[in-house]
Amino acid sequence: MASGVERPDIEALRELEEVVRHFESELASWRRRALSAESRLAEVSGDEPGAQGVRSQELEEENRVLVQRLQAAKGRLGELLDRLRFLDQQQGNGGPGR
């Protein structure tokens, strides 16, 4: 094999090495991002042992209040829809005084 043509397996190996280098770089980037996110999470939740539990309770209470507000808003919306239906019926029937 004295020709100047390179073997296909050597070319494939070079391509694979390039892919692995790219993958390694991408993996390092994701690792830096994960470490940064973990650091920010630790700052937000605090270093105290019960901080996450307290925050969880706060969020649960906030959620409960929001559910109550949503239910109240749905009730008011139902009342408004009933009024609109009534007014639409009145207008469709000629209404009082027509």
C-alpha positions in Angstrom: 0.0 0.0 0.0 2.3 2.6 -1.2 -0.4 4.9 -2.4 -1.0 8.3 -0.8 -4.6 7.5 0.1 -5.3 7.4 3.8 -7.1 4.4 5.3 -10.8 5.0 6.0 -10.5 3.6 9.6 -7.9 6.3 10.4 -10.1 9.0 9.1 -13.1 7.7 11.1 -10.9 7.5 14.2 -9.9 11.2 13.7 -13.6 12.2 13.4 -14.4 10.2 16.5 -11.6 12.0 18.4 -13.0 15.3 17.3 -16.5 14.4 18.5 -15.1 13.2 21.8 -13.2 16.5 22.3 -16.4 18.4 21.5 -18.4 16.3 23.9 -15.8 16.8 26.6 -16.0 20.5 26.2 -19.8 20.5 26.3 -19.8 18.3 29.4 -17.4 20.7 31.2 -19.7 23.6 30.3 -22.8 21.7 31.7 -20.8 20.9 34.9 -19.9 24.5 35.4 -23.6 25.5 34.9 -24.8 22.8 37.4 -22.3 23.9 40.0 -23.3 27.5 39.6 -27.0 26.6 39.9 -26.3 24.5 43.0 -24.5 27.5 44.5 -27.3 29.9 43.8 -29.8 27.4 45.2 -27.8 27.2 48.4 -27.8 31.0 48.7 -31.5 31.3 48.1 -32.6 28.5 50.5 -30.1 29.5 53.2 -27.6 27.4 55.0 -29.9 26.7 58.0 -31.0 23.1 58.3 -34.8 23.9 58.3 -34.7 26.6 55.7 -36.1 24.5 52.9 -38.9 23.3 55.1 -39.8 26.8 56.1 -39.8 27.9 52.4 -41.9 25.0 51.5 -44.5 25.9 54.1 -44.5 29.5 52.9 -45.1 28.3 49.3 -47.9 25.9 50.4 -49.6 28.8 52.3 -49.2 31.1 49.3 -50.6 28.3 47.1 -53.6 27.9 49.4 -54.4 31.6 49.3 -54.1 31.6 45.6 -56.5 28.7 45.2 -59.0 30.5 47.4 -58.7 33.6 45.3 -59.1 31.6 42.2 -62.2 29.9 43.5 -63.7 33.3 44.5 -62.9 34.7 41.1 -64.6 31.7 39.4 -67.7 32.3 41.6 -67.8 36.0 40.6 -67.3 35.0 36.9 -70.2 32.5 37.2 -72.4 35.3 38.6 -71.4 37.7 35.8 -72.1 35.0 33.2 -75.5 34.5 34.7 -76.2 38.2 34.6 -75.0 38.4 31.0 -77.3 35.5 30.0 -80.2 37.2 31.7 -79.5 40.5 30.0 -79.1 38.7 26.6 -82.5 36.9 27.1 -84.1 40.2 28.1 -82.7 41.9 25.0 -83.7 39.0 22.8 -87.3 38.9 24.1 -87.7 42.6 23.5 -87.1 43.2 27.1 -89.4 45.0 29.5 -90.9 48.2 28.1 -90.4 47.3 24.5 
